[in-house]
Amino acid sequence: MIKLSPRPDSAKSPHNILLLSLVTTGHYPNYLQYLIRYWREYKLQDNLYILVVQEFLDKHTEVVNLAKTERKNNIHFVSLKPEEEARLKLKNLKINQFIRDFQEWNLMCQYIKSLAITNCLMMIVDRYLFSMIFGVKPTCPVSGIYYRFSLHYHQFENYQPSRKEKIQHWREKLLLSTLLKQSHLNKLFLLDPLGVKYINQNYSLQKAIYLPDPVRFFTPSKTKIEQLRTALKINSNRKIFLLQGTLDDRRRGLDELLDAIHLLPSELCLKTCIILAGKANPIKQAELESRITEICQSKPIQIIRRYEFISEEEVHLYYHLADVVLSTHHRPIGMSGTLVLAASAEKPVLSSNYGLMGKMVQQYHLGVTIDSTQPNEIAKGLTQFLVQPEITLCDRALMKNFAQQNSIDEFANVIFNHI
């Protein structure tokens, strides 16, 4: 059960908790949904405020409606006022993004004061590190989820930092040492157990907390899986490789994957189906279609495209349909829900060998790791899955263990017990 630290002014007064989430895309809406469901299930007595932009209310009605149907009426979505949003800098330039981060931080501090907030959580703290040190001081303790921590990556295999990464690490080290001394910083939540260990061992203040990367577990019926297979017109006797996510993100490794297909012999292409599922802007779609048409004319491979948003429940269908999940991000920083989703569906991954993701795949035997920046390495990884027995490439018992560690209840429990 949740036990929030008592308020210094009145132990009997309810806590007013604020969640700051001014992002409308990515996994943040799902995270908020998990926290709201947990709050409802455990009938928490305090007041929960969620600060968002108007676009969030328009796009994510299912999350907003969860709060509206709460009987206690103690979950409140609060959107920035139109004039407040209008003053925010556009994100088209780095300097504008930097200024906007300070603007958002200042707005958060204003809402903390006006709503008499006692505990605050930023759903993404990475953007506000400078603001926390040099900006307005909030009137309550604040915590945040820190995604892109990488100071400990030198401990991992295959780590060769670029000059840019070395500068980034120097900057991060300086920022972190100053940030942890801030009296208003309560906790930093990391989806990285090794990162938590590094911070707490190297800095005297024990402010880092490990946070599970939450996934709702769906078990689709075999009928639904077969219906999806039929709808996608997947040829029989082909091994299905799934790449799911935003397809116009160059760091996802899609271009290198397409280059890798050129390196596969035709007899292996005959056994291969690749599904690309996720949103892509029109320019990227046209570019992909041109490349895929060329590939399919020269190789007997099947490449299925679905350029649209995939709902959370549908994502699970795709993962259960797939034989192998592709996680070919370029030099990824932090954790990826892809690994947890694949493990929950008991499907192996072909993953980057870089950083935390590479470490987790190797530690839990989740699949095969490769240098995802090199098409020939991706081709070798695809070949392994096409010619070797799956049992030699992953461990289902460890997969299950890894997935169970990342339940949504544990995610919410950790947050509400430590903010």
MIKE-938569 format. One record per residue (C-alpha): residue number from 1; y negated, z negated, x negated. Coordinates in nm, 4 decimals, always signed. Layout:
N
[atom NUM [Y Z X]],
...
This chain:
419
[atom 1 [+0.0000 +0.0000 +0.0000]],
[atom 2 [-0.3525 +0.0698 -0.1172]],
[atom 3 [-0.5558 -0.2135 -0.2664]],
[atom 4 [-0.9127 -0.1173 -0.3472]],
[atom 5 [-1.1135 -0.3455 -0.5726]],
[atom 6 [-1.3354 -0.5808 -0.3701]],
[atom 7 [-1.7060 -0.5095 -0.3388]],
[atom 8 [-1.9210 -0.7553 -0.5275]],
[atom 9 [-2.1594 -0.8063 -0.2346]],
[atom 10 [-1.9121 -0.8620 +0.0467]],
[atom 11 [-1.5344 -0.8731 +0.0277]],
[atom 12 [-1.5135 -0.8437 +0.4079]],
[atom 13 [-1.7144 -0.5227 +0.4388]],
[atom 14 [-1.5201 -0.1946 +0.4479]],
[atom 15 [-1.5290 +0.0367 +0.1501]],
[atom 16 [-1.7146 +0.3635 +0.1920]],
[atom 17 [-1.5314 +0.6188 -0.0205]],
[atom 18 [-1.6801 +0.9579 -0.1076]],
[atom 19 [-1.4814 +1.2631 -0.2175]],
[atom 20 [-1.7022 +1.5308 -0.3769]],
[atom 21 [-1.5635 +1.8838 -0.3372]],
[atom 22 [-1.8246 +2.1596 -0.3451]],
[atom 23 [-1.5653 +2.4290 -0.4259]],
[atom 24 [-1.4108 +2.6341 -0.1447]],
[atom 25 [-1.1321 +2.8156 -0.3297]],
[atom 26 [-0.8317 +2.7227 -0.5418]],
[atom 27 [-0.6134 +2.4197 -0.4774]],
[atom 28 [-0.8963 +2.1812 -0.3826]],
[atom 29 [-0.8651 +2.2360 -0.0027]],
[atom 30 [-0.4943 +2.1526 -0.0288]],
[atom 31 [-0.5705 +1.8415 -0.2333]],
[atom 32 [-0.8155 +1.7234 +0.0332]],
[atom 33 [-0.5584 +1.7932 +0.3022]],
[atom 34 [-0.3013 +1.5755 +0.1212]],
[atom 35 [-0.5486 +1.2890 +0.0859]],
[atom 36 [-0.6482 +1.3066 +0.4529]],
[atom 37 [-0.2848 +1.3142 +0.5678]],
[atom 38 [-0.2072 +1.0124 +0.3516]],
[atom 39 [-0.5117 +0.8289 +0.4858]],
[atom 40 [-0.3979 +0.8963 +0.8439]],
[atom 41 [-0.0336 +0.8105 +0.7820]],
[atom 42 [-0.1112 +0.4745 +0.6233]],
[atom 43 [-0.3890 +0.3998 +0.8758]],
[atom 44 [-0.6391 +0.2952 +0.6125]],
[atom 45 [-0.9247 +0.0817 +0.7427]],
[atom 46 [-1.2108 +0.1967 +0.5170]],
[atom 47 [-1.4487 +0.4883 +0.5715]],
[atom 48 [-1.3720 +0.8188 +0.3997]],
[atom 49 [-1.6564 +1.0685 +0.3488]],
[atom 50 [-1.5939 +1.4191 +0.2136]],
[atom 51 [-1.8984 +1.6048 +0.0802]],
[atom 52 [-1.8601 +1.9844 +0.1027]],
[atom 53 [-2.0635 +2.3017 +0.1509]],
[atom 54 [-2.0892 +2.4722 +0.4905]],
[atom 55 [-1.8590 +2.7525 +0.3742]],
[atom 56 [-1.5771 +2.4998 +0.3390]],
[atom 57 [-1.6145 +2.3931 +0.7037]],
[atom 58 [-1.6044 +2.7589 +0.8107]],
[atom 59 [-1.3082 +2.8644 +0.5941]],
[atom 60 [-1.0802 +2.5609 +0.6094]],
[atom 61 [-1.0799 +2.4581 +0.9737]],
[atom 62 [-0.7229 +2.3251 +0.9549]],
[atom 63 [-0.8316 +2.0664 +0.6965]],
[atom 64 [-1.1472 +1.9755 +0.8891]],
[atom 65 [-0.9529 +1.9396 +1.2149]],
[atom 66 [-0.7231 +1.6836 +1.0518]],
[atom 67 [-1.0243 +1.4562 +1.0180]],
[atom 68 [-1.1516 +1.5274 +1.3699]],
[atom 69 [-0.8227 +1.4204 +1.5285]],
[atom 70 [-0.8074 +1.0871 +1.3447]],
[atom 71 [-0.8007 +0.8152 +1.6119]],
[atom 72 [-0.9882 +0.5579 +1.4053]],
[atom 73 [-1.2697 +0.8090 +1.3545]],
[atom 74 [-1.3165 +0.6871 +0.9967]],
[atom 75 [-1.2828 +1.0242 +0.8185]],
[atom 76 [-1.6092 +1.2181 +0.8028]],
[atom 77 [-1.6860 +1.5628 +0.6625]],
[atom 78 [-2.0454 +1.5839 +0.5430]],
[atom 79 [-2.1916 +1.9212 +0.4465]],
[atom 80 [-2.4945 +1.9830 +0.2283]],
[atom 81 [-2.8050 +2.0638 +0.4288]],
[atom 82 [-2.9049 +2.4344 +0.4346]],
[atom 83 [-3.2189 +2.3622 +0.2321]],
[atom 84 [-3.0111 +2.1730 -0.0280]],
[atom 85 [-2.7693 +2.4637 -0.0649]],
[atom 86 [-3.0588 +2.7094 -0.0825]],
[atom 87 [-3.2012 +2.5295 -0.3862]],
[atom 88 [-2.8750 +2.5480 -0.5813]],
[atom 89 [-2.8743 +2.7988 -0.8652]],
[atom 90 [-2.6475 +3.1026 -0.8385]],
[atom 91 [-2.3497 +3.1048 -1.0767]],
[atom 92 [-2.4214 +3.4511 -1.2193]],
[atom 93 [-2.5301 +3.3218 -1.5621]],
[atom 94 [-2.3981 +3.0361 -1.7772]],
[atom 95 [-2.7373 +2.8684 -1.7893]],
[atom 96 [-2.7576 +2.8863 -1.4092]],
[atom 97 [-2.4124 +2.7284 -1.3789]],
[atom 98 [-2.5225 +2.4525 -1.6166]],
[atom 99 [-2.8354 +2.3830 -1.4090]],
[atom 100 [-2.6353 +2.3975 -1.0846]],
[atom 101 [-2.3916 +2.1352 -1.2142]],
[atom 102 [-2.6824 +1.8943 -1.2675]],
[atom 103 [-2.8196 +1.9819 -0.9219]],
[atom 104 [-2.4850 +1.9074 -0.7572]],
[atom 105 [-2.4531 +1.5811 -0.9493]],
[atom 106 [-2.8001 +1.4729 -0.8350]],
[atom 107 [-2.7132 +1.5581 -0.4743]],
[atom 108 [-2.3943 +1.3545 -0.5019]],
[atom 109 [-2.5949 +1.0554 -0.6273]],
[atom 110 [-2.8347 +1.0925 -0.3332]],
[atom 111 [-2.5478 +1.0951 -0.0827]],
[atom 112 [-2.3858 +0.7976 -0.2554]],
[atom 113 [-2.7055 +0.6039 -0.1911]],
[atom 114 [-2.7740 +0.7247 +0.1644]],
[atom 115 [-2.4140 +0.6667 +0.2811]],
[atom 116 [-2.3849 +0.3303 +0.1021]],
[atom 117 [-2.0811 +0.4586 -0.0895]],
[atom 118 [-1.8778 +0.1982 -0.2790]],
[atom 119 [-1.6242 +0.4253 -0.4560]],
[atom 120 [-1.6595 +0.7957 -0.5426]],
[atom 121 [-1.4116 +1.0597 -0.6603]],
[atom 122 [-1.5132 +1.4033 -0.7916]],
[atom 123 [-1.2309 +1.6473 -0.7135]],
[atom 124 [-1.3217 +1.8323 -1.0340]],
[atom 125 [-1.5029 +1.6351 -1.3023]],
[atom 126 [-1.4993 +1.9033 -1.5741]],
[atom 127 [-1.8248 +2.0552 -1.4459]],
[atom 128 [-2.0126 +1.7261 -1.4469]],
[atom 129 [-1.9383 +1.5819 -1.7919]],
[atom 130 [-2.2931 +1.6409 -1.9202]],
[atom 131 [-2.4403 +1.5211 -1.5905]],
[atom 132 [-2.2456 +1.1955 -1.6059]],
[atom 133 [-2.3937 +1.1229 -1.9485]],
[atom 134 [-2.7486 +1.2579 -1.9183]],
[atom 135 [-2.8088 +1.2744 -1.5427]],
[atom 136 [-2.9112 +1.0275 -1.2745]],
[atom 137 [-2.7022 +0.7099 -1.2720]],
[atom 138 [-2.5052 +0.6614 -0.9478]],
[atom 139 [-2.5204 +0.3331 -0.7562]],
[atom 140 [-2.1401 +0.2947 -0.7417]],
[atom 141 [-1.8427 +0.3518 -0.9745]],
[atom 142 [-1.7349 +0.7170 -0.9973]],
[atom 143 [-1.4013 +0.8696 -1.0946]],
[atom 144 [-1.2922 +1.2299 -1.1356]],
[atom 145 [-0.9991 +1.4661 -1.1832]],
[atom 146 [-1.0133 +1.6186 -1.5325]],
[atom 147 [-0.8230 +1.9491 -1.5544]],
[atom 148 [-0.9039 +2.1181 -1.8834]],
[atom 149 [-0.8382 +1.8454 -2.1388]],
[atom 150 [-0.6940 +1.9890 -2.4617]],
[atom 151 [-0.7797 +1.7571 -2.7537]],
[atom 152 [-0.4098 +1.6770 -2.8017]],
[atom 153 [-0.2910 +2.0396 -2.8149]],
[atom 154 [-0.2626 +2.0249 -3.1942]],
[atom 155 [+0.0492 +1.8122 -3.1351]],
[atom 156 [+0.2294 +2.1015 -2.9620]],
[atom 157 [+0.4360 +2.3816 -3.1119]],
[atom 158 [+0.2889 +2.7328 -3.1279]],
[atom 159 [-0.0651 +2.5947 -3.1358]],
[atom 160 [-0.3020 +2.7980 -3.3504]],
[atom 161 [-0.6602 +2.7366 -3.2330]],
[atom 162 [-0.9139 +3.0144 -3.2471]],
[atom 163 [-1.2608 +2.9512 -3.3905]],
[atom 164 [-1.3943 +2.9266 -3.0353]],
[atom 165 [-1.1296 +2.6670 -2.9455]],
[atom 166 [-1.2096 +2.4604 -3.2554]],
[atom 167 [-1.5756 +2.4484 -3.1497]],
[atom 168 [-1.4700 +2.3598 -2.7953]],
[atom 169 [-1.2537 +2.0725 -2.9238]],
[atom 170 [-1.5387 +1.9362 -3.1360]],
[atom 171 [-1.7665 +1.9482 -2.8306]],
[atom 172 [-1.5032 +1.7895 -2.6065]],
[atom 173 [-1.4362 +1.5079 -2.8532]],
[atom 174 [-1.8063 +1.4244 -2.8772]],
[atom 175 [-1.8518 +1.4379 -2.5003]],
[atom 176 [-1.5446 +1.2290 -2.4249]],
[atom 177 [-1.6296 +0.9506 -2.6684]],
[atom 178 [-1.9746 +0.9206 -2.5065]],
[atom 179 [-1.8497 +0.9634 -2.1506]],
[atom 180 [-1.5897 +0.6868 -2.1701]],
[atom 181 [-1.8631 +0.4381 -2.2638]],
[atom 182 [-2.0591 +0.5064 -1.9451]],
[atom 183 [-2.0483 +0.1941 -1.7280]],
[atom 184 [-2.0470 +0.3971 -1.4043]],
[atom 185 [-1.7317 +0.5874 -1.5049]],
[atom 186 [-1.4351 +0.4159 -1.3444]],
[atom 187 [-1.1307 +0.6390 -1.4060]],
[atom 188 [-1.0438 +0.9862 -1.5344]],
[atom 189 [-0.7381 +1.1324 -1.3617]],
[atom 190 [-0.5395 +1.3902 -1.5623]],
[atom 191 [-0.2499 +1.6084 -1.4447]],
[atom 192 [-0.1218 +1.5656 -1.7997]],
[atom 193 [+0.0802 +1.2580 -1.9030]],
[atom 194 [+0.0468 +1.3463 -2.2714]],
[atom 195 [-0.3301 +1.3790 -2.2388]],
[atom 196 [-0.3503 +1.0358 -2.0756]],
[atom 197 [-0.1488 +0.8858 -2.3606]],
[atom 198 [-0.3771 +1.0513 -2.6189]],
[atom 199 [-0.6994 +0.9260 -2.4576]],
[atom 200 [-0.5796 +0.5704 -2.4061]],
[atom 201 [-0.4411 +0.5491 -2.7609]],
[atom 202 [-0.7498 +0.6926 -2.9306]],
[atom 203 [-1.0226 +0.5242 -2.7251]],
[atom 204 [-1.0397 +0.1503 -2.6638]],
[atom 205 [-1.1330 +0.1778 -2.2948]],
[atom 206 [-0.8203 +0.2398 -2.0850]],
[atom 207 [-0.9828 +0.4717 -1.8330]],
[atom 208 [-0.7324 +0.7610 -1.8219]],
[atom 209 [-0.4732 +0.7664 -1.5420]],
[atom 210 [-0.1860 +1.0121 -1.4987]],
[atom 211 [-0.2059 +1.2020 -1.1692]],
[atom 212 [+0.0915 +1.4006 -1.0333]],
[atom 213 [+0.0229 +1.7686 -0.9594]],
[atom 214 [+0.0943 +1.7607 -0.5846]],
[atom 215 [+0.3086 +2.0076 -0.3950]],
[atom 216 [+0.4191 +1.9932 -0.0324]],
[atom 217 [+0.7886 +2.0639 -0.0213]],
[atom 218 [+0.8953 +2.3245 +0.2344]],
[atom 219 [+1.2549 +2.4382 +0.2719]],
[atom 220 [+1.2371 +2.7742 +0.4511]],
[atom 221 [+1.5372 +2.8877 +0.6516]],
[atom 222 [+1.7568 +3.1617 +0.5079]],
[atom 223 [+1.6623 +3.3716 +0.8097]],
[atom 224 [+1.2905 +3.3579 +0.7224]],
[atom 225 [+1.3616 +3.4409 +0.3589]],
[atom 226 [+1.5696 +3.7427 +0.4585]],
[atom 227 [+1.3005 +3.8516 +0.7039]],
[atom 228 [+1.0493 +3.8517 +0.4183]],
[atom 229 [+1.2904 +4.0480 +0.1983]],
[atom 230 [+1.3261 +4.3058 +0.4760]],
[atom 231 [+0.9509 +4.3205 +0.5445]],
[atom 232 [+0.8794 +4.3854 +0.1757]],
[atom 233 [+1.1545 +4.6517 +0.1649]],
[atom 234 [+1.3054 +4.5122 -0.1522]],
[atom 235 [+1.5843 +4.7303 -0.2828]],
[atom 236 [+1.9249 +4.5656 -0.3019]],
[atom 237 [+2.0754 +4.4548 -0.6340]],
[atom 238 [+1.7357 +4.4001 -0.7946]],
[atom 239 [+1.6278 +4.0740 -0.9585]],
[atom 240 [+1.2965 +3.9614 -0.8084]],
[atom 241 [+1.0151 +3.8477 -1.0403]],
[atom 242 [+0.7172 +3.6906 -0.8617]],
[atom 243 [+0.3571 +3.6790 -0.9869]],
[atom 244 [+0.1512 +3.4909 -0.7278]],
[atom 245 [-0.2151 +3.3963 -0.7472]],
[atom 246 [-0.5554 +3.5563 -0.7926]],
[atom 247 [-0.4719 +3.9000 -0.9303]],
[atom 248 [-0.8183 +3.9891 -1.0622]],
[atom 249 [-0.8168 +3.6973 -1.3061]],
[atom 250 [-0.7610 +3.8638 -1.6443]],
[atom 251 [-0.6220 +3.5377 -1.7857]],
[atom 252 [-0.3223 +3.5606 -1.5514]],
[atom 253 [-0.1595 +3.8126 -1.7865]],
[atom 254 [-0.1047 +4.0886 -1.5320]],
[atom 255 [-0.2249 +4.3667 -1.7623]],
[atom 256 [+0.0157 +4.2549 -2.0350]],
[atom 257 [+0.2967 +4.2352 -1.7781]],
[atom 258 [+0.2389 +4.5981 -1.6792]],
[atom 259 [+0.2316 +4.6955 -2.0472]],
[atom 260 [+0.5628 +4.5110 -2.0922]],
[atom 261 [+0.7295 +4.7170 -1.8186]],
[atom 262 [+0.6690 +5.0302 -2.0269]],
[atom 263 [+0.8843 +4.8693 -2.2975]],
[atom 264 [+1.1839 +4.8031 -2.0706]],
[atom 265 [+1.4694 +5.0550 -2.0817]],
[atom 266 [+1.5353 +5.2445 -1.7584]],
[atom 267 [+1.8718 +5.0742 -1.7001]],
[atom 268 [+1.6944 +4.7366 -1.6832]],
[atom 269 [+1.4106 +4.8722 -1.4684]],
[atom 270 [+1.6745 +4.9750 -1.2133]],
[atom 271 [+1.7637 +4.6071 -1.1799]],
[atom 272 [+1.4036 +4.4862 -1.1506]],
[atom 273 [+1.1646 +4.4198 -0.8628]],
[atom 274 [+0.8223 +4.2691 -0.9326]],
[atom 275 [+0.6136 +4.1178 -0.6532]],
[atom 276 [+0.2382 +4.0819 -0.7032]],
[atom 277 [+0.1022 +3.8535 -0.4309]],
[atom 278 [-0.2576 +3.7358 -0.4163]],
[atom 279 [-0.6188 +3.8385 -0.3661]],
[atom 280 [-0.7845 +4.1028 -0.5820]],
[atom 281 [-1.1275 +4.2604 -0.5514]],
[atom 282 [-1.1424 +4.6313 -0.4556]],
[atom 283 [-1.2202 +4.7448 -0.8115]],
[atom 284 [-0.9210 +4.5571 -0.9537]],
[atom 285 [-0.6989 +4.6825 -0.6715]],
[atom 286 [-0.7881 +5.0435 -0.7490]],
[atom 287 [-0.7256 +4.9850 -1.1196]],
[atom 288 [-0.3871 +4.8245 -1.0499]],
[atom 289 [-0.2820 +5.0965 -0.8072]],
[atom 290 [-0.3584 +5.3638 -1.0647]],
[atom 291 [-0.1554 +5.1876 -1.3343]],
[atom 292 [+0.1355 +5.0996 -1.1041]],
[atom 293 [+0.1597 +5.4559 -0.9715]],
[atom 294 [+0.1811 +5.5815 -1.3287]],
[atom 295 [+0.4480 +5.3231 -1.4191]],
[atom 296 [+0.6627 +5.3951 -1.1128]],
[atom 297 [+0.6541 +5.7673 -1.1905]],
[atom 298 [+0.7972 +5.7091 -1.5375]],
[atom 299 [+1.0207 +5.4042 -1.4760]],
[atom 300 [+1.2748 +5.3366 -1.1949]],
[atom 301 [+1.1231 +4.9958 -1.1194]],
[atom 302 [+1.0078 +4.8549 -0.7863]],
[atom 303 [+0.6617 +4.6911 -0.7835]],
[atom 304 [+0.5542 +4.5418 -0.4513]],
[atom 305 [+0.1871 +4.4583 -0.3964]],
[atom 306 [+0.0311 +4.2287 -0.1397]],
[atom 307 [-0.3414 +4.2025 -0.2067]],
[atom 308 [-0.4373 +3.9167 +0.0242]],
[atom 309 [-0.4612 +3.5414 +0.0573]],
[atom 310 [-0.1157 +3.3858 +0.0900]],
[atom 311 [-0.0995 +3.0711 +0.3044]],
[atom 312 [+0.0575 +2.7549 +0.1647]],
[atom 313 [+0.3711 +2.7854 +0.3795]],
[atom 314 [+0.4085 +3.1555 +0.2967]],
[atom 315 [+0.3785 +3.0795 -0.0749]],
[atom 316 [+0.6938 +2.8696 -0.0465]],
[atom 317 [+0.8726 +3.1611 +0.1213]],
[atom 318 [+0.7866 +3.3845 -0.1732]],
[atom 319 [+0.9044 +3.1256 -0.4242]],
[atom 320 [+1.2376 +3.0843 -0.2450]],
[atom 321 [+1.2783 +3.4622 -0.2226]],
[atom 322 [+1.2148 +3.5136 -0.5949]],
[atom 323 [+1.4796 +3.4895 -0.8646]],
[atom 324 [+1.2228 +3.4217 -1.1389]],
[atom 325 [+0.8598 +3.3050 -1.1203]],
[atom 326 [+0.6109 +3.4531 -1.3680]],
[atom 327 [+0.3511 +3.2185 -1.5175]],
[atom 328 [+0.2059 +3.4416 -1.7866]],
[atom 329 [-0.1429 +3.2885 -1.8140]],
[atom 330 [-0.3296 +3.3529 -2.1389]],
[atom 331 [-0.3516 +3.0374 -2.3486]],
[atom 332 [-0.3619 +2.8131 -2.0399]],
[atom 333 [-0.5400 +2.4779 -2.0528]],
[atom 334 [-0.4001 +2.1967 -1.8403]],
[atom 335 [-0.1252 +2.1997 -1.5825]],
[atom 336 [-0.0292 +2.4734 -1.3360]],
[atom 337 [+0.1033 +2.4160 -0.9849]],
[atom 338 [+0.3157 +2.7264 -1.0422]],
[atom 339 [+0.5596 +2.5206 -1.2483]],
[atom 340 [+0.5932 +2.2558 -0.9770]],
[atom 341 [+0.6320 +2.5133 -0.6988]],
[atom 342 [+0.9003 +2.6961 -0.8955]],
[atom 343 [+1.0846 +2.3727 -0.9735]],
[atom 344 [+1.0726 +2.2639 -0.6078]],
[atom 345 [+1.2349 +2.5966 -0.5121]],
[atom 346 [+1.4786 +2.5571 -0.8051]],
[atom 347 [+1.3651 +2.8857 -0.9576]],
[atom 348 [+1.3241 +2.9372 -1.3338]],
[atom 349 [+0.9942 +3.0482 -1.4849]],
[atom 350 [+0.8905 +3.2945 -1.7515]],
[atom 351 [+0.5930 +3.1057 -1.8908]],
[atom 352 [+0.3360 +3.1014 -2.1666]],
[atom 353 [+0.4508 +2.8890 -2.4599]],
[atom 354 [+0.0954 +2.7579 -2.5074]],
[atom 355 [-0.0302 +2.4048 -2.4517]],
[atom 356 [+0.0852 +2.1658 -2.1815]],
[atom 357 [+0.2526 +2.4349 -1.9709]],
[atom 358 [+0.4689 +2.5492 -2.2596]],
[atom 359 [+0.5523 +2.1877 -2.3430]],
[atom 360 [+0.6581 +2.1050 -1.9839]],
[atom 361 [+0.8764 +2.4159 -1.9543]],
[atom 362 [+1.0524 +2.3289 -2.2782]],
[atom 363 [+1.0823 +1.9551 -2.2062]],
[atom 364 [+1.2284 +1.9994 -1.8569]],
[atom 365 [+1.4171 +2.3245 -1.9303]],
[atom 366 [+1.2295 +2.5054 -1.6536]],
[atom 367 [+1.2906 +2.8516 -1.7978]],
[atom 368 [+1.1837 +3.0710 -2.0893]],
[atom 369 [+0.8572 +3.0469 -2.2860]],
[atom 370 [+0.6898 +3.3373 -2.4634]],
[atom 371 [+0.3569 +3.4358 -2.6180]],
[atom 372 [+0.2106 +3.5769 -2.2962]],
[atom 373 [-0.0652 +3.7647 -2.4803]],
[atom 374 [+0.1957 +4.0014 -2.6317]],
[atom 375 [+0.3583 +4.2650 -2.4035]],
[atom 376 [+0.6626 +4.2931 -2.6316]],
[atom 377 [+0.7237 +3.9169 -2.5944]],
[atom 378 [+0.6979 +3.9427 -2.2151]],
[atom 379 [+0.9441 +4.2336 -2.2242]],
[atom 380 [+1.1886 +4.0205 -2.4256]],
[atom 381 [+1.1535 +3.7391 -2.1707]],
[atom 382 [+1.2177 +3.9734 -1.8772]],
[atom 383 [+1.5217 +4.1093 -2.0598]],
[atom 384 [+1.6646 +3.7599 -2.1075]],
[atom 385 [+1.6584 +3.6993 -1.7332]],
[atom 386 [+1.8078 +4.0417 -1.6624]],
[atom 387 [+2.1034 +4.0166 -1.9015]],
[atom 388 [+2.1776 +3.6454 -1.9529]],
[atom 389 [+2.3326 +3.4014 -1.7026]],
[atom 390 [+2.0637 +3.1853 -1.5421]],
[atom 391 [+2.2558 +2.8688 -1.6282]],
[atom 392 [+2.1828 +2.9305 -1.9970]],
[atom 393 [+1.8066 +2.9596 -1.9361]],
[atom 394 [+1.7241 +2.6524 -1.7245]],
[atom 395 [+1.8539 +2.3148 -1.6066]],
[atom 396 [+1.8479 +2.2644 -1.2282]],
[atom 397 [+1.8879 +1.8851 -1.2494]],
[atom 398 [+1.5815 +1.8550 -1.4739]],
[atom 399 [+1.3937 +2.1002 -1.2487]],
[atom 400 [+1.4584 +1.8761 -0.9488]],
[atom 401 [+1.3476 +1.5700 -1.1458]],
[atom 402 [+1.0248 +1.7450 -1.2483]],
[atom 403 [+0.9481 +1.8509 -0.8894]],
[atom 404 [+1.0119 +1.5037 -0.7452]],
[atom 405 [+0.7601 +1.3502 -0.9860]],
[atom 406 [+0.4865 +1.5576 -0.8222]],
[atom 407 [+0.5006 +1.4536 -0.4570]],
[atom 408 [+0.1846 +1.4540 -0.2442]],
[atom 409 [+0.2370 +1.0890 -0.1480]],
[atom 410 [+0.2418 +0.9815 -0.5117]],
[atom 411 [-0.0683 +1.1941 -0.5787]],
[atom 412 [-0.2646 +1.0248 -0.2988]],
[atom 413 [-0.1277 +0.6801 -0.3792]],
[atom 414 [-0.2425 +0.7027 -0.7423]],
[atom 415 [-0.5921 +0.8133 -0.6411]],
[atom 416 [-0.6554 +0.5562 -0.3708]],
[atom 417 [-0.5147 +0.2744 -0.5830]],
[atom 418 [-0.7406 +0.3473 -0.8804]],
[atom 419 [-1.0779 +0.4692 -0.7540]],
